[in-house]
Amino acid sequence: MPTLSPSSLLSQSPYQTYVYSYPHKTAYRPLQARSLSEIWSTEKRDALFLYIHIPFCEMRCGFCNLFTTVNHNDEFVNQYVKTVQRQAHRIKAALGKVQFARFALGGGTPTQLPIAALEAVLDVAEETMGAKLAEIPISVEVSPETATIEKLQLLRDRHVDRISIGVQSFIDQEVLATQRRQTSTQVQAALMRIRNLGFPTLNLDLIYGLPGQTIETWLHSIRTALQFQPEEIYLYPLYVRPLTGLGLSDREWDDSRLACYRVGRALLQAEGYTQVSMRMFRANHTPATSSPVYCCQADGMVGLGCGARSYTRSLHYSNEYAVNAKEVRHILEHYVTREDADFDTASYGFALNREEQQRRFLLLSLLSNEGLSVAHYRDRFHSNLLADFPKLQQLLDWHLASLQADLLLLTEAGIERSDAIGPWLFSYQVHSLMTQYTLK
């Protein structure tokens, strides 16, 4: 991965890599095994994020690089759920007294599970881990084919208040180009079921830069999505290798994606949506929450299931990562055959020294509309932000960011280049590990 100079933030592609966390999972490596009880003993545990990963899908989309598989049967699914149950008991014992402020069920496609297995996973969160599902925000990812009325009703009965669904496009030909089988008719029927059951927050994911997509078809997809009054909409740029299925030069593809992003942003803002990050837009009618506050820059995450990551301030850990179907299956088979005691330690991940913790705080703050508070940074690290990271001044000089009193905020030009600014702020160590990583 190249290290971008300030000028290249404007002259090169704004699409370098999506930064949703730091460090990236391809920077993880084998670690000397450490006890989870020791790892968590000095951590704040009163506002954690609980995440359970379900690595099963009915199909693998052409753009997907998630840890998931389409090769599974009921027997293996049941074995997987039983292993999550075993893992949960060991992790809860290692954590001790804990309070969860958020819970998410992702994948993969959690609603790919049979309904009994889906209920068992929710029981893991509530009964084993102690998450108070009636009191905290809960998000579950679904697909149009698996969002049946029975499964949606179960989720609503168990206090799920946010449903996220990958629509990608309401143009059938564009969806087919991503190797998805769904039709616009199926998607709209699923959205009606979700809305009729009264989930407080509906999130729709849409993708721009698809083969054959035009500004007009892109706007059609957004306008169709708006008919369902979603509380959240994510606009994702398509990430594939240049020329794959597009028949465009790199420059043309960048121009196409940037044009779609800009008209999509303008339409959503005109419809009363606030831009939270490059991708996320939140409606003004989104319900407020009175649940415990979770701060992704400071609070930890506990991951269950094969493919889940866990975060403490100084250590991020998980199992190994793969995309290739054979390698994913190998990792999954190893997971379900582990002894209970194997879940007591972490042996794969990334240890964050002081500098890496600072970079994580910087990235997760700056790439959102909350901005990076100089005072909060000073309180956390007892040092000066611009002295620690003088290259941030270059964002100000290039009008990609502004300093408003205490707050460093990306400008409109900076927000649309988030996927270039993010990797520009990665450490040399993380860049090097990501470059050396061989994807399996």
C-alpha positions as CSV (number, residue, x, y, z in Angstrom):
1,M,0.0,0.0,0.0
2,P,1.6,3.3,-1.0
3,T,2.3,6.1,1.4
4,L,0.6,9.2,0.0
5,S,2.1,12.6,-0.1
6,P,-0.1,15.6,0.6
7,S,-0.3,16.5,-3.1
8,S,-1.4,13.0,-4.0
9,L,-4.4,13.3,-1.7
10,L,-5.7,15.6,-4.4
11,S,-4.1,14.2,-7.6
12,Q,-4.4,10.4,-7.0
13,S,-7.4,8.2,-6.6
14,P,-9.5,9.1,-3.6
15,Y,-10.3,5.4,-3.3
16,Q,-7.3,3.8,-1.6
17,T,-8.9,1.6,1.2
18,Y,-11.9,1.7,3.5
19,V,-10.9,2.5,7.1
20,Y,-13.6,1.2,9.5
21,S,-11.1,0.4,12.2
22,Y,-7.4,0.6,12.9
23,P,-5.2,-1.3,12.5
24,H,-6.5,-3.2,9.5
25,K,-7.0,-7.0,10.0
26,T,-4.3,-7.7,7.4
27,A,-1.8,-6.2,9.9
28,Y,-2.6,-9.0,12.5
29,R,-0.1,-11.7,13.1
30,P,0.5,-14.6,15.4
31,L,1.2,-13.5,19.0
32,Q,2.6,-15.2,22.1
33,A,-0.5,-16.6,23.8
34,R,-1.9,-14.4,26.5
35,S,-4.6,-15.1,29.0
36,L,-7.9,-13.2,28.3
37,S,-8.4,-12.7,32.0
38,E,-5.1,-10.9,32.2
39,I,-5.7,-8.9,29.0
40,W,-9.0,-7.6,30.3
41,S,-8.1,-7.2,34.0
42,T,-7.0,-3.6,33.6
43,E,-9.6,-2.5,31.1
44,K,-12.8,-0.5,31.6
45,R,-15.7,-3.0,31.4
46,D,-18.7,-0.9,32.1
47,A,-19.6,0.1,28.5
48,L,-18.4,-2.6,26.1
49,F,-19.6,-3.6,22.6
50,L,-20.6,-7.2,22.2
51,Y,-20.3,-8.6,18.7
52,I,-21.2,-12.1,17.5
53,H,-20.1,-13.2,14.0
54,I,-22.2,-15.6,11.9
55,P,-20.0,-16.6,8.9
56,F,-22.8,-18.0,6.7
57,C,-24.4,-16.6,3.5
58,E,-26.6,-17.9,0.8
59,M,-24.2,-16.5,-1.8
60,R,-20.9,-14.6,-1.9
61,C,-21.2,-11.3,-3.6
62,G,-18.6,-10.3,-6.2
63,F,-17.3,-7.4,-4.1
64,C,-17.2,-9.3,-0.7
65,N,-14.0,-9.9,1.2
66,L,-15.7,-10.7,4.5
67,F,-15.0,-13.9,6.5
68,T,-18.0,-15.9,5.4
69,T,-18.9,-19.2,3.5
70,V,-21.7,-20.5,1.4
71,N,-20.6,-24.1,1.9
72,H,-22.5,-25.2,5.0
73,N,-25.3,-27.6,6.1
74,D,-27.6,-27.7,9.1
75,E,-25.3,-30.1,11.0
76,F,-22.3,-27.8,10.6
77,V,-24.3,-24.7,11.5
78,N,-25.5,-26.4,14.7
79,Q,-22.0,-27.4,15.5
80,Y,-20.9,-23.8,15.0
81,V,-23.6,-22.4,17.3
82,K,-22.7,-24.9,20.0
83,T,-19.1,-23.7,19.7
84,V,-20.1,-20.1,20.1
85,Q,-22.0,-21.2,23.3
86,R,-18.8,-22.9,24.6
87,Q,-16.7,-19.9,23.7
88,A,-19.1,-17.5,25.4
89,H,-18.9,-19.4,28.7
90,R,-15.1,-19.2,28.8
91,I,-15.0,-15.5,27.7
92,K,-17.6,-14.5,30.3
93,A,-15.6,-16.2,33.0
94,A,-12.4,-14.3,31.8
95,L,-14.2,-11.0,31.7
96,G,-15.8,-11.1,35.1
97,K,-18.2,-8.3,35.9
98,V,-19.1,-6.5,32.8
99,Q,-21.7,-4.2,31.2
100,F,-22.5,-4.0,27.5
101,A,-23.6,-0.8,25.9
102,R,-24.1,-2.2,22.4
103,F,-24.8,-5.5,20.8
104,A,-24.5,-6.4,17.1
105,L,-25.0,-9.6,15.2
106,G,-23.2,-9.6,11.9
107,G,-21.5,-11.8,9.3
108,G,-22.1,-13.1,6.9
109,T,-25.8,-13.1,7.2
110,P,-27.1,-13.9,10.7
111,T,-30.6,-14.6,9.4
112,Q,-29.2,-17.4,7.3
113,L,-29.4,-19.4,10.5
114,P,-32.4,-21.6,11.1
115,I,-34.8,-19.8,13.5
116,A,-33.9,-22.1,16.4
117,A,-30.2,-21.4,16.0
118,L,-30.8,-17.7,15.6
119,E,-32.7,-17.7,18.9
120,A,-29.9,-19.7,20.6
121,V,-27.4,-17.0,19.5
122,L,-29.5,-14.3,21.0
123,D,-29.7,-16.4,24.2
124,V,-25.9,-16.5,24.2
125,A,-25.8,-12.7,24.2
126,E,-28.5,-12.3,26.9
127,E,-28.2,-15.3,29.2
128,T,-24.5,-16.2,28.9
129,M,-22.8,-12.9,28.3
130,G,-25.3,-10.9,30.4
131,A,-26.2,-8.2,27.8
132,K,-29.5,-6.5,28.7
133,L,-31.1,-6.7,25.3
134,A,-34.2,-4.7,26.4
135,E,-32.0,-1.8,27.5
136,I,-29.3,-1.4,24.8
137,P,-29.1,-0.8,21.1
138,I,-29.0,-4.0,19.0
139,S,-28.2,-4.2,15.3
140,V,-28.6,-7.3,13.1
141,E,-27.7,-7.7,9.5
142,V,-30.2,-9.4,7.2
143,S,-30.5,-10.1,3.5
144,P,-33.7,-9.9,1.4
145,E,-33.9,-13.7,0.9
146,T,-33.5,-14.5,4.6
147,A,-35.6,-11.6,6.2
148,T,-38.6,-13.8,6.6
149,I,-41.5,-12.7,8.7
150,E,-40.8,-15.4,11.4
151,K,-37.2,-14.4,11.8
152,L,-37.9,-10.7,11.8
153,Q,-40.6,-11.2,14.4
154,L,-38.2,-13.1,16.6
155,L,-35.7,-10.3,16.3
156,R,-38.3,-7.7,17.2
157,D,-39.5,-9.8,20.1
158,R,-35.9,-9.9,21.4
159,H,-35.7,-6.1,21.3
160,V,-33.6,-5.7,18.2
161,D,-34.0,-2.0,17.3
162,R,-31.8,-1.7,14.2
163,I,-32.0,-3.8,11.0
164,S,-29.3,-3.4,8.4
165,I,-29.9,-4.7,4.9
166,G,-27.6,-4.8,1.9
167,V,-29.6,-3.6,-1.0
168,Q,-26.7,-2.3,-3.2
169,S,-29.0,-1.3,-6.1
170,F,-32.7,-1.3,-7.0
171,I,-31.7,-2.0,-10.7
172,D,-31.8,-5.8,-11.2
173,Q,-29.1,-5.7,-13.9
174,E,-26.7,-3.9,-11.6
175,V,-27.3,-6.3,-8.8
176,L,-26.6,-9.3,-11.1
177,A,-23.3,-7.8,-11.9
178,T,-22.3,-8.2,-8.2
179,Q,-23.3,-11.9,-8.4
180,R,-26.3,-11.4,-6.2
181,R,-29.6,-13.2,-7.0
182,Q,-32.0,-10.8,-5.4
183,T,-34.5,-8.8,-7.4
184,S,-35.9,-5.3,-6.7
185,T,-39.3,-6.9,-6.0
186,Q,-37.8,-9.2,-3.4
187,V,-35.9,-6.3,-1.7
188,Q,-39.0,-4.1,-1.5
189,A,-41.1,-6.9,-0.1
190,A,-38.4,-7.4,2.6
191,L,-38.3,-3.7,3.4
192,M,-42.1,-3.7,3.8
193,R,-41.9,-6.6,6.3
194,I,-39.2,-4.7,8.3
195,R,-41.2,-1.5,8.3
196,N,-44.5,-3.2,9.2
197,L,-42.9,-4.8,12.3
198,G,-41.9,-1.4,13.6
199,F,-38.1,-1.6,13.9
200,P,-37.0,1.8,15.1
201,T,-34.0,2.0,12.8
202,L,-33.7,0.7,9.3
203,N,-30.3,1.0,7.5
204,L,-29.9,0.4,3.8
205,D,-26.6,-0.1,2.1
206,L,-26.2,1.1,-1.5
207,I,-23.2,0.8,-3.8
208,Y,-22.0,3.2,-6.5
209,G,-19.4,2.4,-9.2
210,L,-21.2,-0.8,-10.3
211,P,-20.8,-2.0,-13.9
212,G,-23.3,-0.3,-16.2
213,Q,-24.5,2.1,-13.5
214,T,-25.2,5.7,-14.5
215,I,-25.9,8.8,-12.5
216,E,-29.6,8.3,-13.4
217,T,-29.8,4.7,-12.2
218,W,-27.9,5.6,-9.1
219,L,-30.3,8.4,-8.2
220,H,-33.2,6.0,-9.0
221,S,-31.8,3.6,-6.3
222,I,-31.5,6.3,-3.7
223,R,-35.0,7.7,-4.4
224,T,-36.4,4.2,-4.2
225,A,-34.7,3.7,-0.9
226,L,-36.1,6.9,0.4
227,Q,-39.6,5.7,-0.2
228,F,-39.1,3.4,2.9
229,Q,-37.9,6.4,5.0
230,P,-34.8,4.6,6.3
231,E,-33.2,6.2,9.4
232,E,-29.8,5.4,8.0
233,I,-28.3,5.0,4.5
234,Y,-24.8,4.0,3.7
235,L,-23.4,4.9,0.3
236,Y,-20.4,2.6,-0.4
237,P,-18.0,3.0,-3.3
238,L,-17.4,-0.3,-5.1
239,Y,-13.9,-1.7,-4.4
240,V,-12.6,-4.1,-6.9
241,R,-9.4,-4.2,-9.0
242,P,-9.4,-1.6,-11.7
243,L,-11.0,-2.7,-15.0
244,T,-12.7,-5.7,-13.4
245,G,-16.1,-5.9,-15.1
246,L,-16.2,-2.2,-15.8
247,G,-14.5,-1.5,-19.1
248,L,-13.3,1.8,-17.8
249,S,-9.9,3.3,-17.2
250,D,-8.8,4.0,-13.6
251,R,-9.4,7.7,-14.1
252,E,-12.8,7.2,-15.7
253,W,-13.9,4.9,-12.9
254,D,-12.7,7.4,-10.2
255,D,-14.6,10.2,-12.0
256,S,-17.7,8.0,-12.2
257,R,-17.6,7.0,-8.5
258,L,-16.9,10.6,-7.4
259,A,-19.8,11.9,-9.4
260,C,-22.2,9.4,-8.0
261,Y,-21.0,10.1,-4.5
262,R,-21.5,13.9,-4.9
263,V,-25.0,13.6,-6.4
264,G,-26.0,11.0,-3.8
265,R,-24.7,13.2,-0.9
266,A,-26.6,16.2,-2.3
267,L,-29.8,14.3,-2.6
268,L,-29.7,12.9,0.9
269,Q,-28.8,16.2,2.4
270,A,-31.7,17.8,0.6
271,E,-34.0,15.1,2.0
272,G,-33.0,15.9,5.6
273,Y,-30.1,13.5,6.1
274,T,-26.9,14.5,8.1
275,Q,-23.6,13.2,6.8
276,V,-21.9,11.3,9.6
277,S,-19.0,10.0,7.6
278,M,-18.0,9.5,4.0
279,R,-20.4,6.6,3.8
280,M,-23.0,7.1,6.5
281,F,-26.0,9.4,6.4
282,R,-28.5,9.7,9.2
283,A,-32.1,11.0,8.9
284,N,-33.2,13.7,11.2
285,H,-36.1,11.6,12.3
286,T,-33.8,8.8,13.7
287,P,-34.9,8.0,17.3
288,A,-32.7,9.1,20.2
289,T,-31.3,6.5,22.6
290,S,-31.0,6.7,26.4
291,S,-28.8,3.6,26.6
292,P,-25.3,3.6,28.1
293,V,-22.9,5.6,25.9
294,Y,-20.4,3.6,23.9
295,C,-17.3,5.4,22.6
296,C,-15.4,3.5,19.9
297,Q,-12.2,5.5,20.5
298,A,-12.0,4.5,24.2
299,D,-14.3,1.5,25.0
300,G,-13.6,-2.1,24.1
301,M,-15.3,-4.7,22.0
302,V,-15.8,-8.4,22.9
303,G,-16.1,-10.6,19.8
304,L,-17.6,-14.1,19.8
305,G,-17.6,-16.5,16.8
306,C,-15.1,-17.3,14.2
307,G,-14.3,-14.1,12.3
308,A,-15.1,-11.8,15.2
309,R,-12.4,-9.3,16.5
310,S,-12.0,-8.1,20.0
311,Y,-10.5,-4.8,21.0
312,T,-8.8,-3.6,24.2
313,R,-6.8,-0.3,24.3
314,S,-3.5,-2.1,23.8
315,L,-4.5,-5.3,22.0
316,H,-6.7,-6.3,19.1
317,Y,-7.2,-10.0,18.7
318,S,-9.1,-12.6,16.6
319,N,-8.7,-15.8,14.7
320,E,-6.9,-15.9,11.4
321,Y,-8.6,-14.2,8.4
322,A,-9.3,-15.6,4.9
323,V,-11.5,-15.0,1.9
324,N,-10.8,-18.1,-0.2
325,A,-13.5,-20.7,0.3
326,K,-11.1,-23.5,1.1
327,E,-9.1,-21.5,3.6
328,V,-12.3,-20.2,5.3
329,R,-13.6,-23.7,5.6
330,H,-10.2,-24.8,7.1
331,I,-10.3,-22.0,9.7
332,L,-14.0,-22.8,10.6
333,E,-13.3,-26.5,11.0
334,H,-10.4,-25.6,13.4
335,Y,-12.7,-23.3,15.3
336,V,-15.5,-25.9,15.9
337,T,-13.0,-28.5,17.1
338,R,-11.2,-26.4,19.6
339,E,-11.1,-27.5,23.2
340,D,-12.9,-25.2,25.7
341,A,-9.6,-24.1,27.3
342,D,-8.4,-22.9,23.9
343,F,-10.8,-20.0,24.2
344,D,-9.1,-18.7,27.3
345,T,-6.2,-17.1,25.4
346,A,-5.5,-14.8,22.5
347,S,-2.7,-15.8,20.1
348,Y,-3.4,-13.8,16.9
349,G,-3.7,-10.1,16.6
350,F,-1.9,-6.8,16.9
351,A,-0.5,-5.1,20.0
352,L,-1.0,-1.4,20.1
353,N,1.9,0.7,21.6
354,R,1.3,4.3,22.6
355,E,1.7,5.6,19.0
356,E,-0.7,3.1,17.5
357,Q,-3.3,3.9,20.2
358,Q,-2.9,7.6,19.3
359,R,-3.3,6.9,15.6
360,R,-6.4,4.8,16.3
361,F,-7.9,7.6,18.4
362,L,-7.0,10.1,15.6
363,L,-8.4,8.1,12.7
364,L,-11.7,7.1,14.4
365,S,-12.4,10.7,15.4
366,L,-11.3,12.5,12.3
367,L,-13.1,10.3,9.8
368,S,-16.5,11.0,11.4
369,N,-18.5,14.2,11.7
370,E,-17.7,14.4,15.4
371,G,-14.2,15.5,14.5
372,L,-11.0,15.2,16.5
373,S,-11.1,17.2,19.7
374,V,-7.6,18.5,20.6
375,A,-8.6,18.7,24.2
376,H,-9.9,15.1,24.4
377,Y,-6.7,13.9,22.7
378,R,-4.6,15.9,25.3
379,D,-6.7,14.5,28.2
380,R,-6.3,10.9,26.9
381,F,-2.6,11.0,26.0
382,H,-1.2,14.0,27.9
383,S,0.4,15.4,24.8
384,N,-0.2,17.8,22.0
385,L,-1.9,16.5,18.9
386,L,-0.2,18.7,16.3
387,A,3.2,18.1,17.9
388,D,2.6,14.3,17.8
389,F,1.3,14.4,14.3
390,P,2.7,17.5,12.5
391,K,1.5,16.1,9.1
392,L,-2.0,17.0,10.1
393,Q,-1.0,20.6,9.4
394,Q,-0.8,19.6,5.8
395,L,-4.5,18.7,5.8
396,L,-5.2,22.3,6.9
397,D,-2.8,23.7,4.3
398,W,-4.6,21.7,1.6
399,H,-8.0,22.7,2.8
400,L,-8.9,19.1,3.5
401,A,-9.5,19.9,7.2
402,S,-10.2,22.9,9.3
403,L,-9.5,23.7,12.9
404,Q,-12.6,25.2,14.5
405,A,-11.7,26.3,18.1
406,D,-10.8,22.9,19.7
407,L,-12.0,20.7,16.9
408,L,-10.2,19.3,13.8
409,L,-12.8,18.6,11.2
410,L,-12.6,17.3,7.6
411,T,-13.9,19.7,5.1
412,E,-16.3,18.6,2.3
413,A,-13.3,18.0,0.1
414,G,-11.6,16.0,2.9
415,I,-14.7,13.9,3.7
416,E,-14.9,12.7,0.1
417,R,-11.2,11.7,0.3
418,S,-11.6,9.8,3.6
419,D,-10.4,6.6,1.9
420,A,-7.1,8.3,1.0
421,I,-6.6,10.3,4.1
422,G,-7.1,7.2,6.3
423,P,-4.3,5.2,4.9
424,W,-2.1,8.3,4.7
425,L,-2.3,8.4,8.5
426,F,-1.4,4.7,9.0
427,S,1.9,4.0,10.7
428,Y,4.9,2.7,8.8
429,Q,4.6,-0.6,10.8
430,V,0.9,-1.1,9.8
431,H,1.6,-0.2,6.2
432,S,4.5,-2.7,6.1
433,L,2.5,-5.5,7.7
434,M,-0.4,-4.9,5.3
435,T,1.9,-4.9,2.3
436,Q,3.6,-8.1,3.4
437,Y,0.3,-9.9,4.1
438,T,-0.6,-12.8,1.8
439,L,-4.4,-13.1,1.5
440,K,-5.6,-16.6,1.9
